[in-house]
Amino acid sequence: MSTATVAGILATLGAGCAQRSYPDPATLVLQDPLPGQSLIYLIRAPHDDATLTVREGARMLAAMPAETWTAISVAPGEHVLETRLGDRPGAPPVRLRLAADQRYFLVMSASMDRPGAAVQIVDAATRPLIWYVPLPSELNAGSRHWSPYSETDARPMISIARMVLPER
């Protein structure tokens, strides 16, 4: 095998292993609320591939595929957000009491029905390695829920997600 062939194979393998670079959560620039308004950051946690829609009453706020985030400007006061998975509930409603000129962070989390599939792999030393592989079919439809996060805890989640625009 020629040196050029080996170099080509290594370059192809290396390109396949390239990882996406993420911004540093500490330097991430977040949007401030408009004067007199509140800003809600909605963030989807990884490993849940369903597309969810978020509404307040009849108003569509956002369609959120997996691993996305959005920021929604709302008037201060009490709000009830409903999350849908198609035509059925995707998570229990979340009730918020928001103050003016504040940012709020909610992360959608999901629990698994079962511990997942354990895949056994034997390495070169014949020592078994057990890997946990979460399967999308294991998500319990009622297990999704919005959790309040601090800005410090939300920043890393935002840094690995991609932004989607809210509905108008």
Backbone bond lengths (Angstrom), bond angles and torsions (degrees), N, CA, C in turn:
res aa  C-N    CA-C-N  psi(-1)  N-CA   C-N-CA  omega(-1)  CA-C   N-CA-C  phi
1 M - - - 1.445 - - 1.524 107.16 -
2 S 1.323 116.80 135.47 1.462 120.29 -176.35 1.533 111.07 -78.60
3 T 1.316 114.72 162.08 1.464 120.99 178.10 1.523 110.72 -62.33
4 A 1.330 117.33 -37.59 1.467 121.44 179.88 1.529 110.47 -65.33
5 T 1.341 116.96 -38.62 1.462 120.41 178.85 1.518 110.75 -65.47
6 V 1.338 116.51 -46.23 1.468 120.94 179.00 1.530 109.71 -61.49
7 A 1.336 117.85 -43.17 1.467 121.50 179.13 1.522 110.39 -61.94
8 G 1.333 117.26 -40.44 1.464 121.40 178.78 1.524 111.95 -64.11
9 I 1.326 116.11 -42.48 1.471 120.68 179.02 1.530 109.87 -63.85
10 L 1.341 116.59 -46.24 1.467 120.08 179.56 1.519 111.90 -63.00
11 A 1.329 118.22 -38.59 1.466 121.49 178.51 1.520 110.56 -65.35
12 T 1.341 116.79 -40.32 1.461 120.73 178.57 1.516 110.97 -65.48
13 L 1.329 117.12 -43.95 1.460 120.70 178.42 1.526 110.92 -64.64
14 G 1.313 116.91 -41.09 1.458 120.64 179.51 1.514 111.87 -64.91
15 A 1.332 117.65 -37.82 1.466 120.80 178.54 1.516 110.66 -65.77
16 G 1.312 117.13 -35.45 1.460 120.54 178.94 1.513 112.73 -69.59
17 C 1.316 116.79 -22.24 1.455 121.15 -179.15 1.519 112.46 -95.39
18 A 1.335 117.19 -1.28 1.455 119.77 -179.16 1.518 109.58 -61.21
19 Q 1.328 115.18 139.17 1.452 120.13 -178.92 1.516 109.85 -109.05
20 R 1.316 115.07 151.41 1.450 121.13 175.96 1.520 107.90 -69.79
21 S 1.317 117.02 137.15 1.462 119.08 176.43 1.530 108.21 -91.59
22 Y 1.305 115.60 141.75 1.457 121.93 -177.81 1.518 109.26 -114.15
23 P 1.331 117.19 148.34 1.468 118.53 177.00 1.520 110.95 -68.53
24 D 1.304 115.33 155.23 1.459 121.33 177.03 1.528 107.75 -69.82
25 P 1.345 118.55 121.07 1.472 120.32 -178.62 1.526 113.61 -55.76
26 A 1.328 117.69 -32.19 1.464 120.72 -177.23 1.528 111.83 -68.94
27 T 1.327 117.66 -27.90 1.467 120.69 -177.69 1.535 112.56 -103.86
28 L 1.308 117.17 4.50 1.457 121.95 178.47 1.527 109.69 -61.50
29 V 1.315 117.64 128.87 1.462 121.51 179.45 1.522 108.09 -89.47
30 L 1.329 115.91 119.18 1.457 121.32 -179.99 1.524 109.90 -101.80
31 Q 1.319 114.98 151.99 1.449 121.58 179.60 1.537 109.48 -74.74
32 D 1.313 116.89 140.89 1.461 121.50 173.75 1.521 108.37 -93.60
33 P 1.330 117.64 151.84 1.456 118.81 176.95 1.531 110.63 -67.96
34 L 1.310 116.08 150.97 1.458 120.71 173.29 1.530 107.86 -63.68
35 P 1.326 118.84 151.99 1.471 120.18 -179.42 1.532 111.35 -53.94
36 G 1.326 115.17 129.99 1.453 120.92 178.97 1.522 114.85 79.07
37 Q 1.332 118.37 1.60 1.463 123.02 -179.03 1.528 110.54 -111.25
38 S 1.319 116.36 170.11 1.465 123.78 172.64 1.517 107.65 -113.49
39 L 1.320 117.16 154.44 1.456 121.39 179.54 1.524 108.70 -127.43
40 I 1.329 115.60 124.09 1.463 121.25 179.16 1.521 108.34 -108.01
41 Y 1.317 116.41 120.71 1.464 121.49 171.92 1.525 107.20 -92.22
42 L 1.329 116.77 123.06 1.464 122.47 174.40 1.515 107.28 -108.39
43 I 1.328 116.69 126.98 1.466 121.78 -172.63 1.522 108.79 -130.01
44 R 1.337 116.22 130.01 1.467 121.55 176.96 1.514 109.68 -92.48
45 A 1.323 116.61 126.90 1.459 121.81 176.25 1.532 109.95 -71.52
46 P 1.332 117.85 153.71 1.471 120.58 177.61 1.535 111.90 -65.95
47 H 1.309 116.08 166.54 1.473 125.62 172.60 1.527 113.91 73.67
48 D 1.306 117.94 23.46 1.456 122.20 173.58 1.516 105.43 -135.96
49 D 1.333 116.94 103.04 1.459 119.88 -170.05 1.522 115.10 -88.87
50 A 1.314 119.57 6.88 1.461 121.80 179.63 1.530 110.57 -75.23
51 T 1.332 116.84 147.80 1.454 121.71 171.54 1.524 107.87 -92.70
52 L 1.315 115.93 124.57 1.456 122.04 -178.68 1.521 109.55 -112.40
53 T 1.327 116.09 149.59 1.455 120.52 173.04 1.521 108.24 -114.29
54 V 1.317 115.44 143.94 1.456 121.49 -179.32 1.522 107.65 -118.79
55 R 1.337 115.42 130.93 1.456 122.78 -177.04 1.524 109.73 -131.64
56 E 1.321 114.30 156.85 1.453 120.79 165.69 1.520 105.57 -125.62
57 G 1.325 115.90 106.47 1.462 120.25 -172.82 1.522 109.09 61.39
58 A 1.326 117.34 -127.16 1.466 121.22 179.69 1.529 112.25 -86.30
59 R 1.335 117.70 -9.37 1.472 121.34 -176.71 1.523 111.31 -83.53
60 M 1.323 115.07 119.29 1.471 121.30 174.79 1.518 107.94 -75.83
61 L 1.345 116.68 124.26 1.461 120.99 -179.61 1.524 111.99 -95.23
62 A 1.356 116.56 -44.26 1.467 119.16 -176.48 1.523 110.94 -165.27
63 A 1.327 115.64 147.56 1.463 123.29 166.71 1.516 105.17 -104.50
64 M 1.341 116.32 123.56 1.455 120.46 -171.93 1.523 112.18 -123.75
65 P 1.333 116.52 98.96 1.466 119.06 171.41 1.528 109.97 -66.13
66 A 1.304 116.15 177.22 1.465 121.64 -179.99 1.524 110.78 -58.64
67 E 1.316 115.58 147.54 1.460 124.11 173.64 1.523 113.34 53.02
68 T 1.340 115.94 49.58 1.455 121.66 177.85 1.519 109.78 -128.59
69 W 1.325 115.28 167.80 1.459 121.85 173.75 1.515 108.32 -144.46
70 T 1.323 115.65 157.75 1.454 121.66 174.69 1.516 108.48 -148.71
71 A 1.313 116.84 160.97 1.464 123.12 176.14 1.524 107.60 -123.12
72 I 1.331 115.83 126.94 1.459 121.36 -174.78 1.525 108.97 -119.53
73 S 1.334 115.57 125.22 1.453 121.50 178.17 1.525 109.25 -88.50
74 V 1.331 116.10 128.13 1.464 121.52 179.85 1.526 109.27 -137.77
75 A 1.328 115.22 161.02 1.458 120.58 175.23 1.524 108.81 -70.18
76 P 1.321 117.90 149.78 1.470 119.38 175.54 1.527 109.37 -62.44
77 G 1.313 115.52 157.77 1.457 120.75 178.95 1.506 110.87 127.13
78 E 1.335 115.77 -161.96 1.463 121.02 -177.25 1.530 110.14 -92.34
79 H 1.326 115.02 136.15 1.465 122.48 -179.83 1.522 108.80 -136.50
80 V 1.326 116.19 145.66 1.460 121.81 174.52 1.532 106.69 -122.95
81 L 1.330 115.94 116.29 1.461 121.57 179.54 1.520 109.34 -98.75
82 E 1.326 115.63 131.45 1.463 121.89 176.92 1.513 108.48 -112.20
83 T 1.314 116.00 138.27 1.462 121.98 -178.60 1.517 108.15 -115.38
84 R 1.335 115.80 131.89 1.459 121.25 -177.66 1.520 110.42 -120.30
85 L 1.311 115.22 145.12 1.460 123.87 171.79 1.519 104.34 -117.56
86 G 1.329 115.96 95.30 1.464 119.70 -172.43 1.516 109.26 67.38
87 D 1.334 116.53 -125.26 1.461 120.20 -178.69 1.531 112.70 -99.18
88 R 1.321 117.74 11.56 1.466 119.86 -179.41 1.526 110.23 -125.29
89 P 1.335 117.07 162.37 1.472 118.55 179.06 1.526 111.31 -59.73
90 G 1.334 115.83 138.44 1.456 121.16 177.62 1.515 112.33 -102.82
91 A 1.336 115.78 -16.87 1.465 122.43 179.40 1.520 107.21 -167.57
92 P 1.316 117.60 157.85 1.469 118.99 175.66 1.529 110.00 -62.31
93 P 1.346 117.93 149.53 1.467 120.01 176.36 1.521 110.38 -60.18
94 V 1.316 116.23 149.98 1.464 120.96 177.04 1.528 107.61 -118.72
95 R 1.325 115.27 128.75 1.471 122.10 -179.81 1.523 108.49 -101.42
96 L 1.339 115.75 127.69 1.465 121.55 -176.98 1.522 110.20 -123.91
97 R 1.299 117.17 141.28 1.463 122.49 169.65 1.522 105.47 -116.47
98 L 1.334 115.86 110.89 1.455 121.83 -170.35 1.518 112.04 -109.41
99 A 1.326 115.85 139.89 1.459 122.26 175.90 1.525 109.28 -97.56
100 A 1.307 115.63 155.89 1.466 120.85 178.05 1.522 110.29 -66.19
101 D 1.322 115.01 149.16 1.468 123.33 174.38 1.527 113.34 63.08
102 Q 1.330 117.47 29.09 1.466 122.12 179.89 1.522 110.57 -123.37
103 R 1.340 115.24 151.53 1.472 121.97 173.06 1.521 107.94 -105.90
104 Y 1.335 115.39 141.33 1.464 122.04 177.47 1.517 107.87 -126.68
105 F 1.326 116.96 144.74 1.456 122.54 -176.88 1.521 109.33 -124.38
106 L 1.340 116.36 123.00 1.457 122.33 175.98 1.516 108.29 -123.17
107 V 1.336 116.66 131.65 1.464 121.82 178.78 1.521 108.40 -115.12
108 M 1.338 116.35 129.90 1.464 121.73 176.88 1.519 107.82 -81.42
109 S 1.317 115.41 120.09 1.457 121.52 177.60 1.515 108.92 -114.19
110 A 1.313 116.67 159.32 1.465 121.48 177.49 1.521 108.98 -142.48
111 S 1.316 115.17 139.11 1.462 121.24 176.10 1.518 108.98 -95.79
112 M 1.303 116.40 161.60 1.461 121.29 178.50 1.523 109.33 -102.05
113 D 1.336 116.52 146.12 1.465 120.73 175.69 1.515 111.41 -67.73
114 R 1.325 115.13 -42.81 1.463 121.44 -176.67 1.523 107.77 -123.87
115 P 1.303 117.44 166.92 1.461 118.50 -179.76 1.517 113.72 -70.07
116 G 1.319 119.77 -3.12 1.460 121.57 177.84 1.513 111.14 103.42
117 A 1.281 114.27 -173.13 1.457 119.90 -179.68 1.521 108.63 -100.28
118 A 1.290 117.25 125.34 1.461 120.81 176.98 1.521 107.61 -90.53
119 V 1.307 116.13 120.07 1.456 121.42 -179.57 1.521 107.27 -105.64
120 Q 1.313 116.83 121.38 1.466 119.84 -179.42 1.517 109.04 -92.25
121 I 1.314 115.02 129.56 1.460 121.64 178.21 1.524 106.61 -127.05
122 V 1.298 116.74 134.91 1.462 120.60 179.76 1.523 107.49 -105.63
123 D 1.346 116.45 124.83 1.461 119.61 -179.59 1.532 110.75 -84.78
124 A 1.323 114.97 -175.35 1.465 120.15 -175.49 1.523 112.55 -60.93
125 A 1.311 117.47 -28.18 1.468 120.73 179.89 1.527 110.64 -89.03
126 T 1.321 117.49 10.96 1.472 125.37 -178.44 1.527 112.12 56.56
127 R 1.314 114.60 30.68 1.462 119.65 174.59 1.523 107.62 -94.63
128 P 1.322 119.24 122.18 1.462 119.49 -176.28 1.526 112.11 -70.17
129 L 1.296 115.57 135.96 1.458 122.76 174.36 1.524 107.03 -113.37
130 I 1.296 117.76 133.19 1.452 121.26 178.48 1.523 107.97 -108.52
131 W 1.313 116.50 122.41 1.459 121.69 177.51 1.508 108.66 -110.38
132 Y 1.321 116.18 138.41 1.452 121.89 175.28 1.528 107.72 -90.51
133 V 1.313 116.84 127.01 1.460 121.76 179.38 1.523 108.09 -121.05
134 P 1.356 118.40 104.87 1.456 119.15 177.59 1.526 109.92 -70.90
135 L 1.292 116.41 136.30 1.455 121.24 -179.93 1.522 109.33 -109.01
136 P 1.349 118.32 132.32 1.460 120.04 -178.14 1.528 113.08 -55.93
137 S 1.305 118.50 -30.66 1.462 121.03 -178.70 1.519 111.91 -69.09
138 E 1.342 117.40 -12.00 1.457 120.20 -178.95 1.514 113.41 -83.06
139 L 1.332 117.98 -8.29 1.454 118.90 -177.73 1.518 110.48 -70.02
140 N 1.293 115.10 126.63 1.448 121.74 175.61 1.520 106.94 -78.17
141 A 1.320 117.75 126.88 1.463 121.64 -176.09 1.523 111.80 -55.38
142 G 1.317 118.58 -32.05 1.456 121.29 -179.63 1.511 114.06 -91.44
143 S 1.322 117.78 6.38 1.460 119.51 -174.17 1.524 113.48 -91.09
144 R 1.327 118.45 -10.43 1.460 119.45 178.69 1.520 109.54 -75.52
145 H 1.332 116.02 143.73 1.459 120.35 176.60 1.525 109.55 -158.94
146 W 1.328 115.30 152.02 1.460 121.31 175.79 1.520 108.80 -86.39
147 S 1.316 116.16 132.31 1.463 121.95 177.91 1.526 108.72 -119.08
148 P 1.336 117.61 133.26 1.468 118.82 175.55 1.526 110.17 -71.95
149 Y 1.319 116.54 137.06 1.458 122.97 178.34 1.519 108.82 -123.43
150 S 1.303 116.20 151.67 1.460 120.18 170.32 1.528 107.45 -75.54
151 E 1.318 116.63 163.54 1.462 119.87 177.62 1.524 110.13 -60.65
152 T 1.321 117.16 -40.15 1.466 121.32 -179.77 1.530 110.99 -59.93
153 D 1.332 117.07 -42.21 1.463 120.61 -179.27 1.524 112.32 -77.69
154 A 1.328 117.44 -27.99 1.465 120.91 -178.80 1.527 112.39 -77.00
155 R 1.304 117.96 -31.13 1.467 121.01 -176.29 1.542 113.60 -54.09
156 P 1.344 120.08 -48.07 1.472 118.15 178.44 1.535 112.76 -62.27
157 M 1.329 116.95 -35.24 1.467 119.99 178.49 1.527 110.46 -65.41
158 I 1.331 116.72 -41.96 1.471 120.68 178.57 1.523 110.00 -64.90
159 S 1.333 116.82 -38.72 1.469 120.16 -175.42 1.530 113.03 -65.32
160 I 1.335 118.26 -23.99 1.475 119.59 -179.38 1.523 111.89 -100.62
161 A 1.336 117.03 -2.00 1.465 121.01 179.58 1.524 109.72 -103.28
162 R 1.309 116.18 169.71 1.461 119.95 175.93 1.524 108.37 -112.77
163 M 1.319 115.35 146.41 1.452 120.97 -175.78 1.536 110.63 -77.13
164 V 1.326 116.02 139.88 1.459 122.16 167.60 1.522 106.55 -122.22
165 L 1.307 115.80 144.63 1.465 119.79 -179.69 1.519 109.97 -77.30
166 P 1.330 116.63 143.67 1.464 119.13 175.31 1.528 109.74 -71.53
167 E 1.312 116.70 162.31 1.458 121.45 175.33 1.524 108.81 -72.18
168 R 1.276 116.83 154.52 1.482 120.85 178.75 1.499 110.65 -95.81
